[in-house]
Amino acid sequence: MDTAITYQGYTITFSLRPAHTYALYSNISIEVNYPWGVTTSISVPIEVNKVRQPYATLRIEVPVIGGDYIVRSYDVNGGWLKSYHVWESPQVIIRLFLN
């Protein structure tokens, strides 16, 4: 799990990894050969392509609230498409590790 720390009064921007979607392309073609009735065919080819979506960004602006609080951002599944962000005090974390 990726994490990032943002201090009060600062902004951090995460690049979202490209997502993919599937696009369906189809066309209809009719082929008729002379003389009539000898060869007549109708084809409907369908093509599915994996299309890359453009990048987006996730921007976190941390206001100044006073004290030593920071915002810690957690990337849930990679790519920052699912994430959560919490205010925390670094002092509390240090005490937890020292005890």
Backbone as a printed PyTorch tensor [residue, N CA C, xyz], in Angstrom:
tensor([[[  0.8580,  -1.1750,   0.0000],
         [  0.0000,   0.0000,   0.0000],
         [  0.9020,   1.2350,   0.0000]],

        [[  0.6760,   2.1310,  -0.9460],
         [  1.4330,   3.3730,  -0.9940],
         [  0.8370,   4.3790,  -0.0240]],

        [[  1.7080,   5.1550,   0.6180],
         [  1.2430,   6.2230,   1.4920],
         [  2.0160,   7.4910,   1.1750]],

        [[  1.4310,   8.6320,   1.5340],
         [  2.0890,   9.9230,   1.3440],
         [  1.6670,  10.8370,   2.4820]],

        [[  2.5690,  11.7130,   2.8890],
         [  2.2900,  12.6670,   3.9490],
         [  2.2570,  14.0620,   3.3560]],

        [[  1.2440,  14.8440,   3.7500],
         [  1.1400,  16.2380,   3.3210],
         [  1.0520,  17.1070,   4.5640]],

        [[  1.9180,  18.0950,   4.6250],
         [  1.9420,  18.9960,   5.7750],
         [  0.9380,  20.1160,   5.5810]],

        [[  0.5610,  20.7490,   6.6860],
         [ -0.4090,  21.8250,   6.6470],
         [  0.0810,  22.9620,   5.7440]],

        [[ -0.8400,  23.5000,   4.9520],
         [ -0.5180,  24.6030,   4.0580],
         [  0.0760,  24.1680,   2.7260]],

        [[  0.2060,  22.8700,   2.5110],
         [  0.7910,  22.3680,   1.2640],
         [ -0.2500,  21.6040,   0.4430]],

        [[  0.0990,  21.4120,  -0.7980],
         [ -0.7500,  20.6650,  -1.7300],
         [  0.0680,  19.5240,  -2.3080]],

        [[ -0.5630,  18.3930,  -2.4840],
         [  0.0980,  17.2580,  -3.1310],
         [ -0.8140,  16.7500,  -4.2420]],

        [[ -0.2150,  16.3380,  -5.3380],
         [ -0.9800,  15.8440,  -6.4830],
         [ -0.5130,  14.4400,  -6.8260]],

        [[ -1.4680,  13.5440,  -6.9510],
         [ -1.1720,  12.1630,  -7.3320],
         [ -1.6150,  11.9470,  -8.7740]],

        [[ -0.7850,  11.2850,  -9.5460],
         [ -1.1730,  10.9070, -10.9130],
         [ -1.9430,   9.6030, -10.8380]],

        [[ -3.1570,   9.6440, -11.3240],
         [ -3.9450,   8.4200, -11.3710],
         [ -3.4590,   7.5770, -12.5310]],

        [[ -3.2660,   6.3160, -12.2700],
         [ -2.8140,   5.4290, -13.3460],
         [ -3.9190,   5.2640, -14.3640]],

        [[ -3.5480,   5.0610, -15.6100],
         [ -4.5850,   4.9920, -16.6450],
         [ -5.5010,   3.7890, -16.4540]],

        [[ -6.7630,   4.0570, -16.6190],
         [ -7.7560,   2.9810, -16.5860],
         [ -7.9880,   2.5080, -18.0200]],

        [[ -8.5890,   1.3770, -18.1450],
         [ -8.9050,   0.8580, -19.4680],
         [-10.4020,   0.6210, -19.5770]],

        [[-10.8790,   0.7720, -20.7530],
         [-12.2630,   0.4380, -21.0220],
         [-12.2880,  -0.3350, -22.3370]],

        [[-13.3910,  -0.9210, -22.6400],
         [-13.4940,  -1.6940, -23.8710],
         [-14.4850,  -1.0190, -24.8040]],

        [[-14.0580,  -0.8170, -26.0280],
         [-14.9050,  -0.1770, -27.0270],
         [-15.3220,  -1.2250, -28.0540]],

        [[-16.5690,  -1.2060, -28.4080],
         [-17.1240,  -2.1610, -29.3620],
         [-17.2600,  -1.4760, -30.7160]],

        [[-16.6110,  -2.0440, -31.6950],
         [-16.6880,  -1.5160, -33.0540],
         [-17.3470,  -2.5690, -33.9310]],

        [[-18.2730,  -2.1610, -34.7360],
         [-18.8890,  -3.1180, -35.6500],
         [-19.2320,  -2.4080, -36.9500]],

        [[-19.2780,  -3.1640, -37.9860],
         [-19.7810,  -2.6470, -39.2580],
         [-20.5070,  -3.7750, -39.9610]],

        [[-21.3790,  -3.4180, -40.8370],
         [-22.1650,  -4.4060, -41.5720],
         [-21.7830,  -4.3130, -43.0380]],

        [[-21.4520,  -5.4440, -43.5940],
         [-21.1390,  -5.4490, -45.0230],
         [-21.9850,  -6.5210, -45.7030]],

        [[-22.4180,  -6.1990, -46.8780],
         [-23.2300,  -7.1230, -47.6740],
         [-22.5060,  -7.3660, -48.9860]],

        [[-22.3690,  -8.6140, -49.3380],
         [-21.6910,  -8.9770, -50.5850],
         [-22.6700,  -9.7630, -51.4490]],

        [[-22.8410,  -9.3030, -52.6260],
         [-23.7210,  -9.9900, -53.5710],
         [-22.9380, -10.1920, -54.8640]],

        [[-22.9130, -11.4140, -55.3250],
         [-22.2080, -11.7170, -56.5730],
         [-23.2120, -12.0440, -57.6700]],

        [[-22.8360, -11.7100, -58.8760],
         [-23.6710, -12.0000, -60.0380],
         [-23.2780, -13.3530, -60.5930]],

        [[-24.0920, -14.1560, -61.0040],
         [-25.5340, -14.0320, -61.1260],
         [-26.1950, -14.2130, -59.7710]],

        [[-27.3570, -13.5580, -59.6460],
         [-28.1030, -13.5760, -58.3930],
         [-28.3450, -14.9960, -57.9240]],

        [[-28.2390, -15.1950, -56.6890],
         [-28.5600, -16.4910, -56.1000],
         [-27.3870, -17.4390, -56.0340]],

        [[-26.2990, -17.1660, -56.7510],
         [-25.1510, -18.0650, -56.6980],
         [-24.4010, -17.8580, -55.3860]],

        [[-24.0370, -16.6490, -55.0870],
         [-23.3490, -16.3400, -53.8370],
         [-23.9100, -15.0560, -53.2570]],

        [[-24.5160, -15.1650, -52.1100],
         [-24.9920, -13.9900, -51.3890],
         [-24.5850, -14.1690, -49.9320]],

        [[-23.8940, -13.2090, -49.4010],
         [-23.4810, -13.3440, -48.0030],
         [-23.6130, -12.0100, -47.2820]],

        [[-23.9180, -12.0990, -46.0400],
         [-23.9770, -10.9240, -45.1680],
         [-23.0670, -11.2100, -43.9860]],

        [[-22.1600, -10.2840, -43.7310],
         [-21.2650, -10.4770, -42.5890],
         [-21.3730,  -9.2810, -41.6470]],

        [[-21.2790,  -9.5710, -40.3740],
         [-21.3120,  -8.5260, -39.3520],
         [-20.0930,  -8.7350, -38.4540]],

        [[-18.9540,  -8.2080, -38.8620],
         [-17.7700,  -8.3560, -38.0070],
         [-17.8910,  -7.4470, -36.7790]],

        [[-17.5280,  -7.9770, -35.6280],
         [-17.5470,  -7.2110, -34.3810],
         [-16.1380,  -7.2480, -33.8000]],

        [[-15.6510,  -6.1030, -33.4470],
         [-14.3010,  -5.9950, -32.9240],
         [-14.3570,  -5.2880, -31.5660]],

        [[-13.6720,  -5.8520, -30.5930],
         [-13.6030,  -5.2390, -29.2730],
         [-12.1570,  -4.8350, -29.0300]],

        [[-11.9540,  -3.5670, -28.7470],
         [-10.6120,  -3.0550, -28.5130],
         [-10.4860,  -2.5380, -27.0930]],

        [[ -9.3070,  -2.7630, -26.5080],
         [ -9.0040,  -2.2180, -25.1970],
         [ -8.4700,  -0.8060, -25.4220]],

        [[ -9.1450,   0.1850, -24.8520],
         [ -8.8040,   1.5860, -25.0860],
         [ -8.2620,   2.1790, -23.7990]],

        [[ -7.1350,   2.8610, -23.8920],
         [ -6.5420,   3.4970, -22.7150],
         [ -7.1650,   4.8640, -22.4950]],

        [[ -7.6270,   5.0830, -21.2740],
         [ -8.2050,   6.3660, -20.9180],
         [ -7.0950,   7.3540, -20.5860]],

        [[ -7.3380,   8.6380, -20.7400],
         [ -6.3070,   9.6230, -20.4200],
         [ -6.0580,   9.6880, -18.9120]],

        [[ -4.8730,  10.1550, -18.5510],
         [ -4.5200,  10.3290, -17.1510],
         [ -5.3960,  11.3860, -16.4960]],

        [[ -5.5800,  11.2540, -15.2150],
         [ -6.2370,  12.2800, -14.3990],
         [ -5.3620,  12.4840, -13.1680]],

        [[ -5.6570,  13.5000, -12.3920],
         [ -4.8860,  13.7370, -11.1840],
         [ -5.8150,  13.8680,  -9.9840]],

        [[ -5.2980,  13.4940,  -8.8360],
         [ -5.9860,  13.6540,  -7.5690],
         [ -5.1880,  14.6860,  -6.7830]],

        [[ -5.8170,  15.8030,  -6.4600],
         [ -5.1290,  16.9070,  -5.7960],
         [ -5.6610,  17.0340,  -4.3650]],

        [[ -4.7490,  16.9860,  -3.4000],
         [ -5.0970,  17.1140,  -1.9970],
         [ -4.5340,  18.4360,  -1.4860]],

        [[ -5.4080,  19.3410,  -1.0480],
         [ -4.9980,  20.6180,  -0.4730],
         [ -5.2420,  20.5440,   1.0260]],

        [[ -4.1910,  20.7060,   1.7980],
         [ -4.2860,  20.5740,   3.2460],
         [ -4.3070,  21.9660,   3.8790]],

        [[ -5.4120,  22.3360,   4.5250],
         [ -5.4790,  23.6550,   5.1590],
         [ -4.6320,  23.6990,   6.4280]],

        [[ -4.4030,  24.8890,   6.9320],
         [ -3.6740,  25.0650,   8.1820],
         [ -4.6880,  25.0730,   9.3220]],

        [[ -4.5860,  24.1060,  10.2190],
         [ -5.5040,  24.0250,  11.3630],
         [ -4.7700,  24.2360,  12.6720]],

        [[ -3.4670,  24.3560,  12.6190],
         [ -2.6730,  24.5330,  13.8330],
         [ -2.2060,  23.2070,  14.3900]],

        [[ -1.2840,  23.2960,  15.3160],
         [ -0.7420,  22.0700,  15.8980],
         [  0.2120,  21.3940,  14.9370]],

        [[  0.5150,  20.1480,  15.2290],
         [  1.4910,  19.4100,  14.4280],
         [  0.8350,  18.3910,  13.5030]],

        [[ -0.4530,  18.5600,  13.2390],
         [ -1.1810,  17.5630,  12.4580],
         [ -0.7590,  17.5630,  10.9950]],

        [[ -0.7870,  16.3820,  10.4140],
         [ -0.4910,  16.1760,   8.9910],
         [ -1.6360,  15.3610,   8.3930]],

        [[ -1.6790,  15.2920,   7.0760],
         [ -2.6340,  14.4160,   6.3990],
         [ -1.8410,  13.2650,   5.7830]],

        [[ -2.2560,  12.0640,   6.1250],
         [ -1.6230,  10.8770,   5.5390],
         [ -2.6040,  10.2860,   4.5390]],

        [[ -2.1270,  10.0650,   3.3200],
         [ -2.9550,   9.5160,   2.2440],
         [ -2.5720,   8.0660,   2.0150]],

        [[ -3.5680,   7.2270,   1.9060],
         [ -3.3700,   5.8010,   1.6760],
         [ -3.9480,   5.4110,   0.3220]],

        [[ -3.1380,   4.7620,  -0.4970],
         [ -3.5700,   4.2490,  -1.7950],
         [ -4.0540,   2.8160,  -1.5770]],

        [[ -5.3220,   2.5640,  -1.8120],
         [ -5.9120,   1.2780,  -1.4630],
         [ -5.4920,   0.1620,  -2.4220]],

        [[ -5.6820,   0.3600,  -3.7220],
         [ -5.4350,  -0.7230,  -4.6840],
         [ -4.3430,  -0.4180,  -5.6890]],

        [[ -3.5950,   0.6240,  -5.5110],
         [ -2.5770,   0.9970,  -6.4930],
         [ -3.1860,   1.8920,  -7.5470]],

        [[ -2.4810,   2.9210,  -7.9230],
         [ -2.9650,   3.8340,  -8.9410],
         [ -3.7370,   5.0210,  -8.3920]],

        [[ -3.9680,   5.0560,  -7.0670],
         [ -4.6640,   6.1510,  -6.3950],
         [ -6.1120,   6.3190,  -6.8520]],

        [[ -6.6840,   5.3220,  -7.5100],
         [ -8.0840,   5.4110,  -7.9070],
         [ -9.0020,   5.2370,  -6.7060]],

        [[ -8.5590,   4.4390,  -5.7310],
         [ -9.2760,   4.2900,  -4.4720],
         [ -8.2870,   4.6720,  -3.3740]],

        [[ -8.6550,   5.6600,  -2.5840],
         [ -7.7410,   6.1170,  -1.5460],
         [ -8.5340,   6.7050,  -0.3930]],

        [[ -7.8780,   6.8610,   0.7320],
         [ -8.4880,   7.5890,   1.8430],
         [ -7.4010,   8.4020,   2.5310]],

        [[ -7.8260,   9.4210,   3.2590],
         [ -6.9180,  10.4090,   3.8110],
         [ -7.3440,  10.7150,   5.2350]],

        [[ -6.3880,  10.7390,   6.1660],
         [ -6.7060,  10.9810,   7.5750],
         [ -5.7660,  12.0350,   8.1530]],

        [[ -6.3300,  12.8340,   9.0600],
         [ -5.5140,  13.7470,   9.8600],
         [ -4.8810,  12.9180,  10.9680]],

        [[ -3.5900,  13.1520,  11.2320],
         [ -2.9600,  12.4680,  12.3470],
         [ -1.8410,  13.3370,  12.9080]],

        [[ -1.4880,  13.0610,  14.1230],
         [ -0.3960,  13.7750,  14.7740],
         [  0.8550,  12.9060,  14.7100]],

        [[  1.9500,  13.4150,  14.1520],
         [  3.1860,  12.6250,  14.0990],
         [  3.6820,  12.2570,  15.4960]],

        [[  3.4040,  13.0980,  16.5030],
         [  3.8350,  12.8280,  17.8700],
         [  3.2210,  11.5240,  18.3720]],

        [[  1.9630,  11.2910,  18.0570],
         [  1.2880,  10.0710,  18.5110],
         [  1.9300,   8.8530,  17.8680]],

        [[  2.2450,   8.9450,  16.6080],
         [  2.8500,   7.8180,  15.8980],
         [  4.2190,   7.5050,  16.4800]],

        [[  5.0060,   8.5400,  16.7710],
         [  6.3470,   8.3140,  17.3450],
         [  6.2270,   7.6590,  18.7060]],

        [[  5.2980,   8.1060,  19.5360],
         [  5.1260,   7.4940,  20.8500],
         [  4.6900,   6.0340,  20.7210]],

        [[  3.8690,   5.7390,  19.7440],
         [  3.4430,   4.3540,  19.5510],
         [  4.6210,   3.4600,  19.2110]],

        [[  5.5320,   3.9480,  18.4000],
         [  6.6900,   3.1490,  18.0090],
         [  7.6960,   3.0340,  19.1510]],

        [[  7.7890,   4.0400,  20.0060],
         [  8.7580,   4.0130,  21.0900],
         [  8.3070,   3.1190,  22.2420]],

        [[  7.0210,   3.0040,  22.4550],
         [  6.5290,   2.1800,  23.5740],
         [  6.5760,   0.7770,  23.1870]]])
